[in-house]
């Protein structure tokens, strides 16, 4: 059950205290034993208030030393609405091993890396905080980003902290100690971009799997549009495939199952706040009306 679904506790009945004669409502045990608040997720017995308080109390253990970044990370952590949401952190650069360049563009270079400690997660089964070590991640190093900018932080905001979305997740921010460039720490998509995924892994792509992939793409784009945003650089190079722990076994088969995600949110912006005099993107995927300098709409993403 997601936290935005109906989450009212069950009422089992009414009783009465024989001494005070006060009447008592008997609820199901769906209240946090620590703070008394109703669980935000009853099935997992997860308390949003205690979760956020824990993050606030432990934030000082790892800060960037930059007030603007620290405030931003705390803002991102305050948006957590479910137990499995990603906890955005400041991640020291020495946490990364086996750093390899995997892509380069006009604005950034992308690396794969192993995050030694891994992301902070809440283990609902054992009711404790834990980390999953040796997590493979992607590092997006923006050129000339030594001075943190609103543009950088705005892009970070547009990535996902929700495990139930088809937009690449953001784990945190880091900084290269040599160049001083700031880095976005993102979910690593092992399958590569959509074209690479099809050419490398797919032999006989059945229609059912095609529709699953299309559904993932639609779900991710719908989330962007629901927030009254447009992607503005939507093409197969920015659609990535990733194998999770349940389907990674099938990578060596002829048709491995993959989850599809939308990436590269740098040009994503509000529908009515896009500079129509500037044209970005891969030309075959740019809508005709955009080439004519007409307003960029959600329909232009779908083109």
C-alpha positions as a printed Julia matrix, in Angstrom:
303×3 Matrix{Float64}:
   0.0     0.0     0.0
   1.44    3.35   -1.0
   1.21    6.14    1.57
  -1.15    8.16   -0.62
  -3.76    5.4    -0.57
  -6.48    5.25    2.07
  -4.68    4.39    5.29
  -7.25    4.52    8.08
  -6.86    2.12   11.03
  -9.47   -0.58   11.52
 -11.96   -0.21   14.37
 -12.62   -3.52   16.13
 -15.16   -2.35   18.68
 -15.96   -0.39   21.83
 -15.07   -1.15   25.44
 -15.32    0.55   28.85
 -12.88    1.11   31.7
 -14.63   -0.39   34.78
 -12.93    2.08   37.14
 -13.35    5.38   35.3
 -16.35    4.3    33.25
 -14.71    5.98   30.27
 -15.62    4.44   26.94
 -12.79    3.14   24.77
 -12.5     2.66   21.01
 -10.52   -0.48   20.15
  -8.35    0.1    17.07
  -6.06   -2.25   15.21
  -2.39   -1.98   16.2
  -1.55    0.52   13.46
   0.05    3.25   15.53
   3.77    3.84   15.9
   5.03    2.61   19.28
   7.63    5.37   19.33
   5.63    8.53   18.6
   2.0     7.39   18.63
   1.3     8.57   15.07
  -0.62    6.33   12.7
   1.67    4.4    10.37
   1.97    6.01    6.95
   2.27    2.48    5.55
   0.38    0.01    7.71
   1.41   -3.1     5.83
   5.1    -2.33    6.39
   4.45   -0.65    9.77
   6.4     2.4     8.63
   6.16    5.76   10.41
   6.89    8.79    8.24
   7.43   11.13   11.21
  10.03    8.89   12.89
  11.71    8.28    9.52
  12.13   11.99    8.88
  13.21   12.7    12.47
  15.92   10.05   12.19
  17.28   11.69    9.04
  17.25   15.14   10.68
  19.07   13.9    13.78
  21.75   12.11   11.77
  22.22   14.69    9.03
  25.25   16.26   10.73
  27.17   12.98   10.38
  27.89   13.66    6.72
  27.58   17.16    5.29
  29.1    18.78    2.21
  30.43   21.88    3.93
  28.34   23.93    1.52
  25.23   25.43    3.15
  23.33   25.64   -0.14
  23.86   21.96   -0.9
  23.14   20.86    2.67
  19.86   22.78    2.72
  18.94   21.29   -0.64
  19.63   17.72    0.52
  17.52   18.26    3.64
  14.74   19.58    1.41
  14.94   16.42   -0.73
  14.86   14.2     2.37
  11.77   16.02    3.64
   9.9    14.89    0.5
  10.09   11.22    1.45
   6.59    9.76    1.48
   7.15    6.01    1.66
   9.54    3.59    3.35
  11.32    2.61    0.12
  11.88    6.12   -1.26
  15.5     6.95   -2.06
  17.28    8.94    0.67
  19.29   11.63   -1.12
  22.67   12.16    0.58
  25.98   13.97    0.34
  28.36   11.18   -0.74
  32.12   11.74   -0.25
  34.08   11.03   -3.44
  36.33    8.52   -1.65
  33.26    6.29   -1.37
  33.61    5.41   -5.06
  35.74    2.59   -6.46
  36.33    1.24   -9.96
  35.4     4.5   -11.69
  35.12    4.07  -15.49
  34.08    6.53  -18.18
  31.03    5.22  -20.07
  29.79    8.29  -21.94
  30.54   11.88  -22.79
  28.48   14.79  -24.08
  28.72   18.51  -24.57
  27.85   19.32  -20.96
  28.96   16.32  -18.91
  30.88   13.07  -18.73
  29.28    9.92  -17.31
  31.11    7.3   -15.27
  30.12    3.98  -13.76
  31.38    3.34  -10.24
  30.96    1.16   -7.17
  29.61    2.97   -4.11
  31.36    1.2    -1.23
  28.83    1.79    1.57
  25.82    1.97   -0.72
  22.48    3.73   -0.16
  20.79    4.1     3.21
  17.58    2.07    3.35
  14.92    1.22    5.9
  14.57   -2.51    6.53
  10.93   -2.98    7.46
  11.39   -6.69    8.22
  14.05   -6.11   10.9
  12.83   -2.58   11.72
  16.24   -0.96   11.36
  18.34    1.2     9.09
  20.88   -0.49    6.87
  23.09    0.08    3.84
  23.46   -2.13    0.78
  27.22   -2.11    0.09
  28.99   -2.18   -3.27
  26.14   -0.56   -5.16
  26.81    0.08   -8.84
  25.95    3.69   -9.69
  26.38    6.25  -12.47
  28.27    9.5   -11.84
  27.22   12.49  -13.95
  30.1    14.98  -13.81
  28.98   18.36  -15.19
  31.77   20.38  -16.77
  32.72   23.64  -15.03
  30.37   23.04  -12.11
  32.82   24.09   -9.39
  30.33   26.71   -8.22
  27.05   25.07   -7.36
  24.26   26.58   -9.46
  20.48   26.63   -9.32
  20.51   24.87  -12.72
  22.47   21.96  -11.23
  20.16   21.62   -8.23
  17.05   21.99  -10.39
  18.2    19.06  -12.52
  18.79   16.97   -9.39
  15.2    17.7    -8.31
  13.83   16.32  -11.56
  15.26   12.86  -11.03
  13.22   10.4    -9.02
  13.36    9.36   -5.37
  10.36    7.06   -5.85
  10.99    3.34   -6.43
   7.71    3.07   -8.29
   8.51    5.48  -11.13
  10.19    4.97  -14.5
  12.54    7.92  -14.16
  16.21    7.37  -13.28
  16.73    7.7    -9.52
  19.04   10.19   -7.81
  21.06    8.9    -4.85
  22.92   12.05   -3.97
  25.56   14.65   -4.76
  29.34   14.37   -4.62
  32.37   16.41   -5.69
  35.55   15.51   -7.54
  38.38   16.59   -5.18
  40.76   17.31   -8.09
  38.56   19.3   -10.5
  36.1    20.5    -7.81
  33.27   19.71  -10.25
  30.02   18.63   -8.58
  28.62   15.24   -9.46
  25.14   13.73   -9.55
  25.08   10.16   -8.24
  22.43    8.32  -10.23
  20.93    4.88  -10.71
  23.09    2.79  -13.05
  21.27    1.31  -16.05
  23.22   -1.83  -16.96
  21.3    -2.41  -20.2
  22.41    0.93  -21.65
  20.27    3.13  -23.86
  17.26    1.74  -25.69
  19.06    1.16  -29.0
  21.97   -0.62  -27.29
  19.58   -2.76  -25.28
  17.74   -3.93  -28.39
  20.9    -4.54  -30.45
  22.88   -6.24  -27.67
  20.32   -8.31  -25.82
  17.22   -8.81  -27.94
  16.96  -11.53  -30.62
  13.24  -12.15  -30.93
  11.3    -9.43  -29.16
   7.76  -10.7   -28.65
   4.89   -8.23  -28.68
   4.09   -8.73  -25.01
   7.58   -7.57  -23.98
   7.4    -4.66  -26.44
   4.19   -3.51  -24.81
   5.74   -3.82  -21.33
   8.63   -1.6   -22.46
   6.23    0.89  -24.03
   4.22    0.92  -20.81
   7.34    1.82  -18.8
   8.15    4.68  -21.19
   4.58    6.0   -21.02
   4.59    5.77  -17.21
   7.8     7.8   -16.93
   6.71   10.46  -19.4
   3.28   10.66  -17.78
   4.95   11.43  -14.43
   6.88   14.31  -16.02
   3.78   15.69  -17.73
   1.67   15.27  -14.59
   4.03   17.73  -12.9
   3.32   20.18  -15.74
   6.82   19.66  -17.12
   8.22   18.75  -20.54
  11.39   16.72  -21.12
  12.55   18.59  -24.28
  15.21   16.02  -25.23
  13.15   12.85  -25.49
  14.74   10.24  -27.76
  15.99    6.64  -27.58
  19.4     7.73  -26.29
  17.72    9.08  -23.15
  15.63    5.97  -22.57
  17.66    3.5   -20.51
  17.21   -0.15  -19.56
  18.17   -1.68  -16.24
  18.18   -5.24  -14.93
  17.13   -5.55  -11.31
  17.94   -8.39   -8.91
  14.95  -10.39  -10.09
  15.71  -10.32  -13.83
  19.52  -10.03  -13.89
  19.71  -13.83  -14.13
  18.2   -13.6   -17.61
  20.8   -11.19  -19.05
  22.53  -14.01  -20.93
  19.31  -15.28  -22.46
  18.11  -14.15  -25.88
  15.39  -11.88  -24.54
  16.15  -10.64  -21.02
  13.43   -8.73  -19.19
  14.39   -5.15  -18.42
  12.91   -2.17  -16.64
  12.85    0.99  -18.75
  13.67    4.46  -17.39
  13.75    8.02  -18.7
  17.04    9.83  -18.11
  18.9    13.1   -18.8
  16.53   15.55  -17.14
  18.8    18.57  -17.71
  16.51   20.28  -20.23
  13.29   19.36  -18.46
  11.27   22.45  -17.62
   7.83   23.87  -16.91
   5.47   23.82  -19.87
   4.92   27.59  -19.93
   8.47   28.55  -19.01
  10.51   27.17  -21.91
  12.59   29.4   -24.18
  11.13   28.72  -27.63
  13.99   30.54  -29.39
  16.4    27.72  -28.47
  16.13   24.31  -30.1
  17.72   21.31  -28.37
  17.72   17.59  -28.95
  18.41   15.03  -31.67
  17.01   16.44  -34.9
  14.94   13.41  -36.09
  13.1    13.5   -32.76
  12.38   17.26  -32.71
   8.72   18.03  -33.44
   8.05   20.16  -36.58
   6.31   22.9   -34.6
   9.4    23.27  -32.38
  11.57   23.78  -35.47
   9.19   26.6   -36.4
   9.83   28.12  -32.94
   6.31   27.43  -31.75
   5.77   26.83  -28.0
   7.13   23.52  -26.74
   4.2    21.44  -25.49
   3.71   17.99  -24.01
   2.72   16.81  -27.47
   6.21   17.71  -28.71
   7.67   15.2   -26.23
   5.44   12.47  -27.64
   6.39   13.25  -31.27
